[in-house]
Amino acid sequence: MHLQDYQVAESSSSPFLPPGQKLPPRGAVGSSAQAGDRRPPEGGFDLLGKQHEIITPPPWDKAAMARRLERFELQSLAAESLEPFKVKDRAGKLQSPRVCKCLRTPRSKFVEIWKSAKHGRHYYGGLVVCGSVWDCLPCAAKISEHRGEEIKQAVDSWESRGNTVVMLTQTFPHYSNQSCKPLLAKFGEARTIQLKSKPWKKIKSTFGLVGFINRTEVTYGSNGWHIHCHTLLFFSGLVTLSPGQVIPIWQTACLSSGLTAPSSAHGVKISTPQDMADYIAKQGKETSNWTIEAEMTKGHTKRGGKEGKTPFDLLRAYRDTKEEKYKRLFVEYSQAFKGKRQLYWSKGLRDLLALVPEITDEEAANSQDELDEMFSMIDTAKLWPLIRKLNLRGQLLELANQGEEKFTAGLRYFQTLAGYTDSPF
């Protein structure tokens, strides 16, 4: 699909639609017109709503556009996978998981499109937002951006005072016949045992450990679920911590929680921000933007490598192969991580670093800069049902990213799909 070459066209298919998708019958979606009646509804058909003049759109980046479009595609696959697993609300009524409504269900008469003052791209307002970092790639991208900025601020601030930050990575042996949820529970128990142990408390006092930020994530490979955590440790002064000082504590904690003890070679890894930078530099151009804050917030959203598939890789595999096992694995992962926090800050660390109080994932997903501007409003009774049906939510934002002319032409085309041809613009 080539949005930059888009022109309004009358045909049975369009480069603006997902590959292989045909146009619906005119008036079939979001229209009050009867068969053969292609007149606009009484009072006209104001699709655009209020618009603001915009500046020159940002440079065209096909790879970045493809990644943004894929977020909506994978969100749809997540919703399809999780829809059967309804849960009761407080009133006892069965409800679909929130990702099934996220960026789909309107909260008011109009769906809003906003232009970010920070990066110039566009995003939706006026829609239900799930705020799930585990199930929803559009929400995960926005939440991770916010969390990453906080972590960068924390690390830079602490190191600028002459202190030390290291990343501690911990894992354990795992096997293909083990389920995700019990493993995650035992892993969490092992972490608690470690933090409460006398040897760990001795490390805290000896090395001046003042706090930490922890993040747990998972991939899936030939040996099953690979659960691991990254923990940023904040030390007073200049400190050198070795894996050999941590591995005995971690091995004991794993055995105490019912896990297999990891080897000294693989159970613990310690990296400094400079180690991370050197590693990233060796990976070449594709990962040149990968940072310590990205590793702490975006690990589950990236594409996996030899170590296994990330959760969203499982959805990609299902999309590409149609094999139900990948859908089942994603559901297993989702149910295991449901309700878990992506990041955990130790008590008092944010105050020590003079950071503002932490907001929830849902608040981060709904956050909006006061300098952002309203770009357009879409009538939920007329055009939005068609956009949803044709899975064009991402494409509509990409048209907005290309400027008002492309966006207006795209809306005119959507209007023809809905069966209206004489709308005043």
C-alpha positions as CSV (number, residue, x, y, z in Angstrom):
1,M,0.0,0.0,0.0
2,H,1.4,3.4,-1.0
3,L,-0.3,6.2,0.8
4,Q,2.0,8.8,-0.8
5,D,0.6,7.8,-4.2
6,Y,-3.0,7.8,-3.1
7,Q,-5.7,9.3,-5.3
8,V,-9.5,9.0,-5.1
9,A,-10.5,6.2,-7.3
10,E,-13.7,4.3,-8.2
11,S,-12.8,0.6,-8.3
12,S,-13.6,-2.7,-6.7
13,S,-10.3,-2.7,-4.7
14,S,-7.9,0.0,-3.8
15,P,-4.2,0.3,-2.7
16,F,-5.7,2.1,0.3
17,L,-7.2,-1.2,1.6
18,P,-5.4,-4.1,3.2
19,P,-4.0,-6.5,0.7
20,G,-6.7,-8.6,-1.0
21,Q,-9.6,-6.8,0.7
22,K,-12.5,-5.7,-1.5
23,L,-14.8,-2.8,-1.1
24,P,-18.1,-3.4,0.7
25,P,-21.4,-2.7,-1.1
26,R,-22.1,1.0,-1.2
27,G,-24.0,2.2,1.8
28,A,-23.5,-1.1,3.7
29,V,-21.7,0.4,6.6
30,G,-22.2,3.6,8.5
31,S,-25.0,4.8,6.1
32,S,-28.7,5.4,6.3
33,A,-29.1,5.3,2.6
34,Q,-31.3,2.6,1.1
35,A,-30.3,0.5,-1.9
36,G,-30.1,2.7,-4.9
37,D,-30.4,5.9,-2.9
38,R,-27.0,7.6,-2.8
39,R,-28.1,11.0,-1.6
40,P,-26.5,12.5,1.5
41,P,-28.6,12.4,4.7
42,E,-30.7,15.4,5.5
43,G,-28.7,18.3,6.7
44,G,-25.6,17.3,4.8
45,F,-22.7,15.0,5.6
46,D,-19.9,16.9,7.5
47,L,-17.2,14.3,7.8
48,L,-14.3,16.6,8.5
49,G,-15.5,18.6,11.4
50,K,-13.2,21.4,12.7
51,Q,-9.7,21.5,11.2
52,H,-6.7,23.6,11.9
53,E,-4.1,24.6,9.4
54,I,-1.0,22.5,9.8
55,I,2.7,22.9,9.0
56,T,4.7,20.9,6.5
57,P,4.4,17.2,7.4
58,P,7.5,15.4,8.7
59,P,9.8,13.6,6.2
60,W,8.4,10.4,4.7
61,D,9.7,7.3,6.4
62,K,8.1,4.1,5.0
63,A,9.7,1.8,7.6
64,A,8.3,3.9,10.5
65,M,4.9,4.1,8.8
66,A,4.9,0.3,8.4
67,R,5.7,-0.1,12.2
68,R,2.9,2.2,13.1
69,L,0.4,0.4,10.9
70,E,1.4,-2.9,12.3
71,R,0.5,-1.7,15.8
72,F,-3.1,-1.5,14.8
73,E,-2.9,-4.8,12.9
74,L,-1.5,-6.7,15.9
75,Q,-3.9,-5.0,18.2
76,S,-6.8,-6.4,16.1
77,L,-5.2,-9.9,16.3
78,A,-4.9,-9.5,20.1
79,A,-8.5,-8.6,20.4
80,E,-9.6,-11.5,18.2
81,S,-7.5,-13.9,20.4
82,L,-8.8,-12.6,23.7
83,E,-12.4,-11.8,22.8
84,P,-13.7,-15.3,23.9
85,F,-12.3,-14.8,27.4
86,K,-14.8,-12.4,28.9
87,V,-14.7,-11.4,32.5
88,K,-17.4,-10.1,34.9
89,D,-17.6,-6.5,35.8
90,R,-18.6,-5.2,39.2
91,A,-22.2,-5.6,38.3
92,G,-21.7,-9.2,37.4
93,K,-22.1,-8.6,33.6
94,L,-19.7,-10.3,31.3
95,Q,-17.4,-7.9,29.4
96,S,-14.9,-8.3,26.6
97,P,-11.3,-7.6,27.6
98,R,-10.6,-3.9,27.2
99,V,-8.2,-4.3,24.3
100,C,-11.2,-5.4,22.3
101,K,-12.7,-1.9,22.6
102,C,-9.4,0.1,22.7
103,L,-9.2,2.8,20.0
104,R,-12.4,1.4,18.5
105,T,-15.3,2.4,20.7
106,P,-16.2,6.1,20.7
107,R,-16.7,7.9,24.0
108,S,-18.6,10.8,22.5
109,K,-20.3,11.9,19.3
110,F,-17.0,12.5,17.5
111,V,-13.7,10.7,17.1
112,E,-11.0,13.2,17.4
113,I,-7.6,13.3,15.6
114,W,-4.9,15.3,17.3
115,K,-1.5,16.5,16.1
116,S,1.4,16.1,18.5
117,A,3.4,19.2,19.1
118,K,6.4,17.0,20.1
119,H,6.9,14.8,17.0
120,G,4.3,16.1,14.5
121,R,2.5,12.8,14.2
122,H,-1.2,12.3,14.7
123,Y,-3.2,10.2,17.2
124,Y,-6.8,9.5,18.2
125,G,-8.9,11.1,21.0
126,G,-12.5,10.5,22.0
127,L,-12.0,6.7,22.0
128,V,-11.9,4.1,24.7
129,V,-8.2,3.4,25.6
130,C,-7.3,0.1,27.4
131,G,-3.9,1.2,28.8
132,S,-2.6,-2.4,28.6
133,V,1.2,-2.7,28.0
134,W,0.8,-6.5,27.8
135,D,-2.0,-6.9,25.2
136,C,-2.1,-3.7,23.2
137,L,0.7,-2.5,21.0
138,P,-0.6,1.1,20.4
139,C,-1.0,1.6,24.2
140,A,2.3,-0.2,24.9
141,A,4.2,2.2,22.5
142,K,2.8,5.3,24.2
143,I,3.2,4.0,27.7
144,S,6.8,2.9,27.0
145,E,7.7,6.3,25.6
146,H,6.5,7.9,28.8
147,R,8.2,5.4,31.1
148,G,11.4,5.5,29.1
149,E,11.7,9.3,29.5
150,E,11.4,8.9,33.3
151,I,14.0,6.2,33.4
152,K,16.4,8.3,31.3
153,Q,15.9,11.2,33.6
154,A,16.5,9.0,36.6
155,V,19.7,7.4,35.3
156,D,21.1,10.7,34.0
157,S,20.3,12.6,37.2
158,W,21.9,9.9,39.5
159,E,25.0,9.4,37.4
160,S,25.5,13.2,37.1
161,R,26.0,13.3,40.9
162,G,28.9,10.9,40.7
163,N,26.9,7.8,41.5
164,T,26.5,4.4,39.8
165,V,23.7,2.7,38.0
166,V,24.0,-1.0,36.8
167,M,21.5,-3.3,35.1
168,L,21.1,-6.7,36.8
169,T,19.5,-9.3,34.5
170,Q,18.3,-12.6,36.1
171,T,16.8,-15.7,34.7
172,F,16.5,-19.5,35.5
173,P,16.3,-22.8,33.6
174,H,13.0,-23.5,31.9
175,Y,11.4,-26.3,29.8
176,S,8.9,-26.7,27.1
177,N,6.4,-28.6,29.2
178,Q,6.0,-25.7,31.8
179,S,3.1,-23.3,31.8
180,C,3.7,-19.5,31.9
181,K,1.6,-18.5,34.9
182,P,3.0,-21.0,37.5
183,L,6.6,-20.1,36.3
184,L,5.9,-16.4,36.6
185,A,4.5,-16.9,40.2
186,K,7.6,-18.9,41.3
187,F,9.9,-16.3,39.6
188,G,8.2,-13.5,41.6
189,E,8.5,-15.5,44.8
190,A,12.2,-16.1,44.1
191,R,12.7,-12.3,43.6
192,T,11.0,-11.6,47.0
193,I,13.1,-14.2,48.8
194,Q,16.3,-12.7,47.3
195,L,15.4,-9.1,48.4
196,K,14.6,-10.2,51.9
197,S,17.7,-12.4,52.3
198,K,20.5,-11.4,54.6
199,P,23.2,-11.7,51.9
200,W,21.3,-9.3,49.7
201,K,20.8,-6.9,52.6
202,K,24.6,-7.1,53.1
203,I,25.1,-6.0,49.5
204,K,22.8,-3.1,50.1
205,S,24.7,-1.9,53.1
206,T,28.2,-2.7,51.8
207,F,27.8,-1.1,48.4
208,G,25.3,1.6,49.2
209,L,22.3,0.4,47.2
210,V,19.6,3.1,47.7
211,G,16.9,1.8,45.3
212,F,16.0,-0.1,42.1
213,I,13.6,-0.2,39.2
214,N,12.5,-3.7,38.1
215,R,10.9,-4.9,35.0
216,T,9.9,-8.5,34.2
217,E,9.4,-9.8,30.7
218,V,9.1,-13.1,28.7
219,T,9.9,-14.6,25.4
220,Y,8.9,-18.1,24.0
221,G,11.4,-20.5,22.3
222,S,12.3,-24.1,21.9
223,N,12.6,-24.5,25.7
224,G,9.3,-22.9,26.5
225,W,8.7,-19.7,28.4
226,H,11.9,-17.7,29.1
227,I,10.9,-15.4,32.0
228,H,13.6,-12.9,33.1
229,C,13.9,-9.5,34.7
230,H,16.0,-6.4,34.2
231,T,16.7,-4.4,37.4
232,L,18.4,-1.0,37.5
233,L,20.3,-0.8,40.7
234,F,21.2,2.7,42.0
235,F,24.3,2.8,44.2
236,S,25.8,5.8,46.0
237,G,29.3,6.6,44.8
238,L,31.4,4.7,42.3
239,V,30.7,1.0,42.7
240,T,31.7,-2.2,40.8
241,L,29.3,-5.2,41.3
242,S,30.2,-8.6,39.8
243,P,27.9,-11.5,38.9
244,G,29.8,-13.7,41.3
245,Q,28.6,-11.6,44.2
246,V,24.9,-12.1,43.2
247,I,24.6,-15.6,41.7
248,P,24.8,-17.5,45.0
249,I,22.0,-15.4,46.4
250,W,19.9,-15.9,43.3
251,Q,20.5,-19.7,43.1
252,T,19.4,-20.1,46.7
253,A,16.2,-18.0,46.1
254,C,15.3,-20.1,43.0
255,L,15.6,-23.4,44.8
256,S,13.6,-22.0,47.7
257,S,10.7,-21.0,45.4
258,G,10.6,-24.4,43.5
259,L,12.6,-23.3,40.4
260,T,15.7,-25.1,39.1
261,A,18.9,-23.2,40.2
262,P,20.6,-21.4,37.3
263,S,24.2,-21.9,36.3
264,S,26.8,-19.3,37.2
265,A,27.3,-18.6,33.5
266,H,23.7,-17.9,32.6
267,G,21.7,-17.0,35.8
268,V,23.0,-13.5,36.3
269,K,24.3,-10.7,34.1
270,I,25.4,-7.3,35.1
271,S,25.8,-4.4,32.6
272,T,26.6,-0.7,32.9
273,P,25.0,2.0,30.7
274,Q,28.4,2.1,28.8
275,D,28.3,-1.7,28.3
276,M,24.8,-1.3,26.8
277,A,26.0,1.5,24.6
278,D,29.0,-0.6,23.4
279,Y,26.7,-3.6,22.7
280,I,24.2,-1.5,20.8
281,A,26.9,0.1,18.7
282,K,28.1,-3.3,17.6
283,Q,24.6,-4.3,16.4
284,G,24.6,-1.8,13.6
285,K,22.1,0.6,12.2
286,E,18.8,-1.3,13.0
287,T,19.3,-1.1,16.8
288,S,21.2,2.1,17.0
289,N,18.3,3.8,18.8
290,W,18.1,1.0,21.4
291,T,19.0,2.4,24.9
292,I,19.0,1.3,28.5
293,E,15.6,2.9,28.9
294,A,14.3,1.1,25.8
295,E,15.5,-2.2,27.2
296,M,13.6,-1.4,30.5
297,T,10.3,-0.4,28.8
298,K,10.1,-1.8,25.2
299,G,11.6,-5.3,25.5
300,H,8.3,-7.1,25.0
301,T,7.4,-5.0,21.9
302,K,10.5,-5.5,19.9
303,R,11.1,-8.4,17.5
304,G,12.8,-11.3,19.2
305,G,16.0,-12.9,18.1
306,K,17.7,-16.2,18.7
307,E,16.5,-16.2,22.3
308,G,12.8,-16.6,21.2
309,K,9.7,-14.8,20.2
310,T,8.3,-11.8,22.1
311,P,4.6,-11.9,22.9
312,F,3.8,-9.7,19.9
313,D,6.0,-12.0,17.7
314,L,3.5,-14.7,18.6
315,L,0.8,-12.6,17.0
316,R,3.0,-11.9,14.0
317,A,3.5,-15.7,13.7
318,Y,-0.2,-16.3,13.9
319,R,-0.8,-13.6,11.3
320,D,1.8,-15.1,8.9
321,T,1.1,-18.8,9.4
322,K,-2.5,-19.0,10.7
323,E,-1.4,-21.7,13.1
324,E,-3.7,-21.7,16.1
325,K,-0.8,-22.6,18.5
326,Y,0.5,-19.1,18.4
327,K,-2.8,-17.6,19.3
328,R,-3.1,-20.1,22.2
329,L,0.4,-19.1,23.4
330,F,-0.5,-15.4,23.3
331,V,-3.6,-16.0,25.3
332,E,-1.6,-18.0,27.9
333,Y,0.9,-15.1,28.2
334,S,-1.8,-12.5,28.4
335,Q,-3.6,-14.3,31.2
336,A,-0.4,-14.9,33.1
337,F,0.7,-11.2,33.0
338,K,-2.8,-9.7,33.5
339,G,-2.8,-7.2,36.3
340,K,1.0,-7.1,36.6
341,R,2.9,-3.9,36.7
342,Q,5.4,-3.3,33.8
343,L,7.8,-1.4,36.1
344,Y,8.3,-1.4,39.8
345,W,10.1,1.4,41.5
346,S,11.4,0.7,45.0
347,K,9.9,2.8,47.8
348,G,11.5,6.2,48.1
349,L,13.5,6.1,44.9
350,R,11.4,8.6,43.0
351,D,11.5,11.0,45.9
352,L,15.2,10.6,46.2
353,L,15.5,11.5,42.4
354,A,13.0,14.4,42.7
355,L,10.7,12.8,40.2
356,V,7.0,13.6,40.0
357,P,4.5,11.0,41.4
358,E,4.1,8.0,39.2
359,I,1.0,7.8,37.0
360,T,-0.9,4.6,36.0
361,D,-0.5,2.9,32.6
362,E,-4.0,4.0,31.6
363,E,-3.2,7.6,32.5
364,A,0.0,7.4,30.5
365,A,-1.9,5.9,27.5
366,N,-4.4,8.8,27.7
367,S,-1.8,11.5,28.3
368,Q,-1.9,14.6,26.1
369,D,0.5,17.5,25.8
370,E,-1.2,20.9,26.3
371,L,0.5,22.1,23.1
372,D,-1.1,19.4,21.0
373,E,-3.7,20.7,18.5
374,M,-7.0,19.3,17.3
375,F,-6.6,18.3,13.6
376,S,-10.0,16.9,12.7
377,M,-13.2,15.2,14.1
378,I,-14.9,12.2,12.6
379,D,-18.7,11.7,13.0
380,T,-19.1,8.4,14.8
381,A,-22.6,7.7,13.4
382,K,-21.5,8.0,9.8
383,L,-17.9,7.3,8.9
384,W,-16.2,5.7,11.9
385,P,-18.1,2.4,11.6
386,L,-16.7,2.0,8.0
387,I,-13.2,2.8,9.1
388,R,-13.4,0.2,11.8
389,K,-14.9,-2.4,9.5
390,L,-12.2,-2.0,6.9
391,N,-9.4,-1.9,9.5
392,L,-8.3,1.5,8.3
393,R,-7.7,3.1,11.7
394,G,-3.9,3.2,11.2
395,Q,-4.2,4.3,7.6
396,L,-6.4,7.3,8.5
397,L,-3.7,8.6,10.9
398,E,-1.0,8.1,8.3
399,L,-3.0,10.2,5.9
400,A,-3.2,12.9,8.5
401,N,0.6,12.6,9.0
402,Q,1.0,13.5,5.3
403,G,-0.9,16.7,5.5
404,E,-4.4,18.2,5.1
405,E,-4.6,17.6,1.3
406,K,-4.0,13.8,1.6
407,F,-6.2,13.5,4.6
408,T,-9.1,15.3,2.9
409,A,-8.8,13.2,-0.2
410,G,-8.8,10.1,1.9
411,L,-12.0,11.1,3.7
412,R,-13.6,11.8,0.4
413,Y,-12.7,8.3,-0.7
414,F,-14.1,6.8,2.5
415,Q,-17.3,8.7,1.9
416,T,-17.7,7.1,-1.4
417,L,-17.3,3.7,0.2
418,A,-20.1,4.5,2.6
419,G,-22.4,5.4,-0.3
420,Y,-22.4,9.2,-0.1
421,T,-21.3,11.1,-3.2
422,D,-22.7,14.6,-2.9
423,S,-21.4,15.8,0.5
424,P,-20.4,19.4,0.8
425,F,-16.7,20.0,1.4
